[in-house]
């Protein structure tokens, strides 16, 4: 009965995200313990109290894009659209045109790119973001980038990586 309820809820969530959650259905069917462990992680994916929505979602898109998972990028874009991020910002991020972004979004873009590619030269941007938005916002930004990378890695490890391919992401 519990599995049935969870599977139905996943179908509803899948519709709102616009992407397949077959990999989560696999978790539910295979191990409820694993599913609920993963489920406890999900609030981290929505932690945003002080960071403005633009920089938050820009950094998430850059981080998940680095994992080369088109469907995951589409999901993050869909969430950003639902949260009211202007389409021109999303288009600029997807086109890899940070110069077309407002300054706070461009800073988040460059910061995220430096972090996910481990260039070790993100310090100046970190301090700029911290000065503009504060320590709590910096924490939210770091967790947002880390959290959105969990999904493509989990999908690939479970064998659902065949859907993780370059696709055309729609805005």
C-alpha positions as CSV (number, residue, x, y, z in Angstrom):
1,X,0.0,0.0,0.0
2,X,2.8,2.5,0.9
3,X,4.6,1.7,-2.3
4,X,1.4,2.3,-4.3
5,X,0.9,5.7,-2.6
6,X,4.5,6.7,-3.3
7,X,4.4,5.6,-6.9
8,X,1.2,7.7,-7.4
9,X,2.8,10.7,-5.8
10,X,5.8,10.3,-8.1
11,X,3.5,10.4,-11.1
12,X,2.1,13.7,-9.9
13,X,5.5,15.1,-9.2
14,X,6.7,13.9,-12.6
15,X,3.9,15.9,-14.3
16,X,4.9,19.1,-12.5
17,X,8.6,18.7,-13.3
18,X,8.0,17.7,-16.9
19,X,10.6,14.9,-16.7
20,X,10.6,11.2,-16.0
21,X,11.1,9.9,-12.5
22,X,11.5,6.2,-13.4
23,X,14.7,6.1,-11.5
24,X,12.9,7.1,-8.3
25,X,10.2,4.5,-9.0
26,X,13.1,2.0,-9.1
27,X,14.2,3.2,-5.7
28,X,10.6,2.8,-4.3
29,X,10.3,-0.7,-5.8
30,X,13.7,-1.8,-4.7
31,X,14.2,-0.4,-1.2
32,X,11.9,1.8,0.8
33,X,14.7,2.4,3.2
34,X,16.9,3.8,0.3
35,X,14.0,5.9,-1.0
36,X,13.3,7.5,2.4
37,X,17.0,8.1,2.9
38,X,17.1,9.9,-0.4
39,X,13.8,11.6,0.4
40,X,15.4,13.2,3.5
41,X,17.9,14.8,1.2
42,X,15.3,16.6,-0.9
43,X,14.8,19.7,1.3
44,X,18.4,20.6,0.6
45,X,17.3,21.0,-3.1
46,X,14.9,23.8,-2.2
47,X,16.9,25.7,0.5
48,X,16.7,29.3,-0.5
49,X,15.8,32.0,2.0
50,X,18.1,34.9,1.4
51,X,19.7,34.4,-2.0
52,X,17.7,36.0,-4.8
53,X,16.1,33.5,-7.3
54,X,18.1,34.6,-10.3
55,X,21.6,33.8,-9.0
56,X,20.2,30.7,-7.2
57,X,18.8,29.1,-10.3
58,X,21.6,30.3,-12.6
59,X,24.2,28.5,-10.3
60,X,22.0,25.3,-10.3
61,X,21.7,25.2,-14.1
62,X,25.5,25.6,-14.4
63,X,26.2,22.9,-11.9
64,X,23.8,20.4,-13.3
65,X,24.8,21.2,-16.9
66,X,28.4,20.2,-15.9
67,X,27.1,16.7,-15.2
68,X,26.0,16.5,-18.9
69,X,22.5,15.4,-18.1
70,X,20.0,17.0,-20.5
71,X,16.8,15.8,-18.8
72,X,18.2,17.0,-15.4
73,X,19.0,20.4,-16.9
74,X,15.5,20.5,-18.3
75,X,14.1,19.8,-14.8
76,X,16.2,22.6,-13.2
77,X,15.1,25.0,-16.0
78,X,11.4,24.0,-15.4
79,X,11.8,24.7,-11.7
80,X,13.4,28.0,-12.4
81,X,10.6,29.0,-14.8
82,X,8.0,28.0,-12.2
83,X,9.9,30.1,-9.6
84,X,9.6,33.2,-11.9
85,X,13.1,33.5,-13.3
86,X,12.9,35.6,-16.5
87,X,13.2,33.6,-19.7
88,X,15.9,35.9,-21.0
89,X,18.1,34.9,-18.0
90,X,17.5,31.2,-18.6
91,X,18.2,31.5,-22.3
92,X,21.5,33.3,-21.6
93,X,22.6,30.6,-19.2
94,X,21.7,27.8,-21.6
95,X,23.5,29.6,-24.4
96,X,26.6,30.0,-22.2
97,X,26.4,33.8,-22.6
98,X,27.0,35.1,-19.0
99,X,27.8,38.6,-20.4
100,X,24.0,38.8,-21.3
101,X,23.1,38.3,-17.6
102,X,22.5,40.9,-14.9
103,X,25.6,41.3,-12.8
104,X,24.5,39.3,-9.8
105,X,23.5,36.4,-12.1
106,X,26.7,36.7,-14.1
107,X,28.7,36.5,-10.9
108,X,26.7,33.4,-9.8
109,X,27.3,31.9,-13.3
110,X,31.1,32.4,-13.2
111,X,31.3,31.3,-9.6
112,X,29.4,28.1,-10.2
113,X,31.4,27.4,-13.3
114,X,34.7,27.8,-11.4
115,X,33.5,25.6,-8.5
116,X,32.2,22.7,-10.6
117,X,35.3,22.7,-12.8
118,X,37.6,23.0,-9.8
119,X,39.7,25.8,-11.1
120,X,40.5,26.9,-7.5
121,X,40.3,30.6,-8.5
122,X,36.7,31.3,-7.3
123,X,37.8,33.2,-4.2
124,X,37.2,36.7,-5.5
125,X,33.8,35.8,-6.8
126,X,33.0,34.1,-3.5
127,X,33.8,37.3,-1.6
128,X,31.8,39.4,-4.1
129,X,28.8,37.2,-3.6
130,X,29.3,37.2,0.2
131,X,29.5,41.0,0.2
132,X,26.4,41.4,-1.9
133,X,24.2,38.8,-0.3
134,X,25.8,37.6,3.0
135,X,27.1,34.4,4.4
136,X,23.7,32.6,4.5
137,X,23.2,33.2,0.8
138,X,26.6,31.8,0.1
139,X,25.7,28.7,2.0
140,X,22.5,28.4,0.1
141,X,24.4,28.8,-3.2
142,X,26.9,26.1,-2.3
143,X,24.2,23.6,-1.2
144,X,22.1,24.4,-4.3
145,X,25.0,23.5,-6.6
146,X,25.9,20.4,-4.7
147,X,22.3,19.2,-4.4
148,X,21.4,19.4,-8.1
149,X,24.5,17.3,-9.0
150,X,23.2,14.4,-6.9
151,X,20.4,13.6,-9.4
152,X,22.4,12.9,-12.5
153,X,25.0,10.9,-10.6
154,X,22.3,8.8,-8.9
155,X,20.5,8.2,-12.2
156,X,23.7,7.1,-14.0
157,X,24.7,4.9,-11.1
158,X,21.3,3.1,-11.1
159,X,21.4,2.5,-14.8
160,X,19.1,5.3,-15.8
161,X,21.9,7.2,-17.4
162,X,20.8,6.3,-20.9
163,X,18.4,9.2,-20.6
164,X,21.3,11.4,-19.5
165,X,22.5,12.7,-22.9
166,X,22.8,16.0,-24.5
167,X,19.3,17.1,-25.5
168,X,17.9,20.4,-26.6
169,X,16.6,22.1,-23.5
170,X,13.4,24.1,-23.9
171,X,12.8,27.4,-22.2
